[in-house]
């Protein structure tokens, strides 16, 4: 029972990190129709910038404030200078462009911070452990289990009930009609891409005390995030949550019961979902 609960919590904590980055990915796709391969690099950059802020000012909370905000500003520049030129063109242009951005950002991190691993300590408030029967478990991982749904619920409420959220949804459904009633759609798209970049970087900043930092950390997370988004349904918030939860739990328990086969679990899950329900759990047929 102890091992079951520990693996359950591990799966939930990793699933919530996947949920955060998948939220940004599915938001950008749902509104802009852009599949952003550079999303994983934004996750990585958020973690590294959080670490850098903590080296200057020893405050994790300041790190998760400044790091994601800096990545969101970078997202604004990328959308306005580069990505905007690909709207209305074949999706291959977007994929090639965002993949090039991923390579550039990965190499930039290697040049600035080196190719080695880095470790970020959790804040003092969340650095302890609690006792579970005869075993201990980090408090910070429980924090992740709670933080993921809270951020996701806040974002869902923003899109459902706020004026700006309704405007974004209107522009996503019919761009021409939104422009016809006076909505500045290009500015709106920039703001949505910045929001998606911020969500990816926030996931990275929160992941910094959870795992070692390395230039390759964005590559794994973007693959699994695409699996989450496709499995849950492109553009679906509930789908991203369910997909992240299932994948996180499968990976946690797979490590125990499947050994090295666990590496294939995400791809097996994706294949099974696409066979049974090609549009994902909450996706709609178009």
C-alpha positions in Angstrom: 0.0 0.0 0.0 2.8 2.4 0.8 4.5 1.8 -2.6 1.1 2.2 -4.3 0.5 5.6 -2.7 4.1 6.8 -3.4 3.8 5.9 -7.1 0.4 7.5 -7.2 1.8 10.8 -5.9 4.8 10.6 -8.2 2.4 10.1 -11.2 0.2 13.0 -10.1 3.1 15.4 -9.6 4.7 14.6 -13.0 1.2 14.6 -14.6 0.6 18.1 -13.3 3.8 19.4 -14.8 2.8 17.8 -18.1 -0.6 19.5 -17.7 0.9 22.9 -17.3 3.0 22.8 -20.4 0.2 21.1 -22.3 -2.1 23.9 -21.4 0.1 26.4 -23.1 0.5 24.1 -26.2 -3.3 23.5 -26.5 -4.1 27.1 -25.9 -1.8 28.3 -28.7 -3.1 25.6 -31.1 -6.8 26.2 -30.2 -6.6 30.0 -30.8 -3.8 30.5 -33.3 -3.9 27.1 -35.0 -0.1 26.8 -34.5 1.8 23.6 -33.5 4.7 25.1 -31.6 7.7 22.8 -31.5 9.6 25.5 -29.6 7.3 25.0 -26.6 9.6 22.6 -24.9 12.5 25.1 -25.2 10.3 27.7 -23.4 9.8 25.1 -20.6 13.6 24.6 -20.4 14.3 28.3 -20.5 11.8 29.0 -17.7 13.7 26.5 -15.5 17.1 28.0 -16.3 16.0 31.6 -15.8 14.4 30.7 -12.5 17.7 29.2 -11.5 19.7 32.2 -12.6 17.4 34.6 -10.7 18.0 32.5 -7.6 21.7 32.8 -8.0 21.4 36.6 -8.0 18.6 36.9 -5.4 18.1 33.7 -3.3 14.4 33.6 -3.7 12.5 30.8 -5.5 9.3 32.8 -5.6 11.1 35.7 -7.3 12.5 33.2 -9.8 9.1 31.8 -10.8 7.9 35.4 -11.2 10.7 36.8 -13.3 11.7 33.7 -15.3 8.3 32.9 -16.9 7.7 36.7 -17.4 11.0 37.0 -19.3 10.0 34.0 -21.5 6.6 35.5 -22.2 8.4 38.7 -23.5 10.6 36.5 -25.7 7.4 34.8 -27.0 6.0 38.3 -27.9 9.1 39.0 -30.0 9.1 35.6 -31.7 5.4 35.8 -32.6 5.6 39.4 -33.9 8.9 39.1 -35.8 8.8 35.5 -37.0 5.7 33.5 -36.5 3.2 36.1 -37.8 4.7 35.8 -41.2 3.6 32.1 -41.4 -0.1 32.6 -40.7 -2.3 31.6 -43.6 0.5 29.5 -45.1 1.0 25.7 -45.1 1.5 24.3 -41.6 4.9 23.0 -42.6 6.3 26.5 -42.5 5.2 26.8 -38.8 6.7 23.4 -37.9 10.1 24.2 -39.6 10.2 27.7 -38.1 9.4 26.6 -34.5 11.8 23.6 -34.8 14.5 26.1 -35.8 13.7 28.2 -32.8 13.9 25.1 -30.6 17.4 24.4 -31.9 18.6 28.0 -31.4 17.3 28.2 -27.9 18.8 24.8 -26.9 22.2 25.8 -28.2 21.9 29.2 -26.5 21.3 27.5 -23.2 24.4 25.2 -23.7 26.5 28.3 -24.5 25.3 30.4 -21.5 24.9 27.7 -18.8 27.0 24.8 -20.2 26.0 21.3 -21.1 26.1 19.9 -17.6 23.4 19.3 -15.1 22.2 21.8 -12.5 20.2 21.4 -9.3 17.7 23.8 -7.8 16.7 23.5 -4.2 13.0 24.0 -3.3 12.1 27.0 -1.2 12.4 26.6 2.6 8.6 26.6 3.0 8.4 23.5 0.7 11.7 21.8 1.4 10.7 19.3 4.0 9.2 15.8 3.9 6.2 14.3 5.5 5.9 10.8 6.8 3.7 8.3 5.1 3.4 5.2 7.2 7.1 4.2 7.4 8.3 6.2 4.4 8.9 9.9 3.7 7.8 12.0 0.7 8.9 15.5 -0.4 6.5 18.3 0.4 7.4 20.0 -2.8 5.9 17.2 -5.0 2.6 17.6 -3.1 2.7 21.3 -3.9 2.9 20.4 -7.6 -0.1 18.1 -7.3 -2.1 21.1 -5.9 -0.6 23.9 -8.1 -1.3 22.3 -11.5 -5.1 22.0 -11.1 -5.3 25.5 -9.5 -3.6 27.1 -12.5 -5.6 25.1 -14.9 -8.9 26.0 -13.2 -7.9 29.7 -13.1 -7.2 29.7 -16.8 -10.4 27.8 -17.6 -12.4 30.4 -15.6 -10.6 33.2 -17.4 -11.6 31.9 -20.8 -15.1 31.0 -19.8 -16.2 34.0 -17.8 -14.0 37.0 -18.4 -14.5 39.6 -21.2 -11.1 39.0 -22.6 -11.5 35.3 -22.5 -14.7 35.5 -24.5 -13.0 37.8 -27.0 -10.2 35.2 -27.4 -12.7 32.4 -27.9 -14.6 34.5 -30.5 -11.4 35.2 -32.5 -10.5 31.5 -32.3 -13.9 30.5 -33.8 -14.0 33.1 -36.6 -11.1 35.4 -37.2 -12.7 37.3 -40.0 -15.9 38.0 -38.1 -13.9 39.1 -35.0 -11.9 41.6 -37.2 -15.2 42.8 -38.7 -16.6 43.8 -35.3 -13.4 45.7 -34.4 -11.3 43.1 -32.5 -7.6 43.6 -33.1 -6.9 40.0 -33.9 -3.1 40.3 -34.5 -2.6 41.9 -31.1 -4.8 39.2 -29.6 -2.8 36.5 -31.2 0.4 38.0 -29.8 -1.1 38.0 -26.3 -2.2 34.4 -26.6 1.2 33.3 -27.8 2.8 35.1 -24.8 0.3 33.4 -22.5 1.2 30.0 -23.9 5.0 30.8 -23.6 4.4 31.9 -20.0 2.6 28.7 -19.1 5.4 26.6 -20.6 8.0 28.6 -18.7 6.0 28.4 -15.5 5.9 24.7 -15.8 9.7 24.7 -16.3 10.3 27.0 -13.3 8.1 24.8 -11.1 9.9 21.7 -12.4 13.3 23.1 -11.5 13.3 21.8 -7.9 11.6 18.6 -9.1 14.3 17.4 -11.6 17.9 18.2 -12.7 18.2 20.9 -15.2 19.9 20.0 -18.6 19.7 21.5 -22.1 17.9 18.3 -23.2 15.0 18.6 -20.7 12.8 20.4 -23.2 13.1 17.7 -25.8 11.5 15.0 -23.6 8.7 17.3 -22.3 7.6 18.5 -25.8 7.3 14.9 -27.1 5.2 13.9 -24.1 3.2 17.2 -24.2 2.3 16.5 -27.8 1.1 13.0 -26.8 -1.0 14.6 -24.0 -2.6 17.2 -26.3 -3.3 14.7 -29.2 -4.6 12.1 -26.8 -6.9 14.5 -24.9 -8.1 16.4 -28.1 -6.4 19.3 -29.8 -7.4 22.6 -28.1 -9.3 20.9 -25.2 -8.5 22.0 -21.6 -10.3 18.9 -20.0 -8.5 16.7 -22.6 -5.1 18.1 -21.6 -5.9 17.5 -17.9 -7.1 13.9 -18.5 -4.3 13.1 -20.9 -1.6 14.4 -18.6 -3.1 12.6 -15.6 -3.2 9.3 -17.5 0.3 9.6 -18.9 1.8 10.6 -15.6 0.3 7.7 -13.8 1.2 5.2 -16.6 4.8 6.4 -16.5 5.0 6.2 -12.7 3.5 2.7 -12.3 5.2 1.6 -15.6 8.6 2.2 -14.0 7.8 -0.2 -11.3 6.0 -2.9 -13.2 7.4 -2.7 -16.8 11.1 -1.8 -16.3 12.7 -0.6 -19.5 9.5 -1.2 -21.5 8.1 1.9 -19.6 9.9 4.1 -22.2 7.4 2.9 -24.8 4.4 3.6 -22.6 3.7 7.1 -24.0 3.7 5.9 -27.6 1.6 2.9 -26.8 -0.9 5.2 -25.1 -1.0 7.5 -28.1 -1.4 4.7 -30.6 -4.3 3.1 -28.5 -6.1 6.4 -28.3 -5.8 7.2 -32.0 -7.1 3.8 -32.9 -10.1 3.9 -30.6 -10.8 7.6 -30.8 -8.8 9.4 -33.5 -9.8 12.9 -32.3 -8.8 12.3 -28.7 -10.8 12.0 -25.5 -12.5 15.4 -25.8 -11.7 16.3 -29.4 -14.3 17.1 -32.1 -14.4 15.7 -35.6 -13.8 18.3 -38.2 
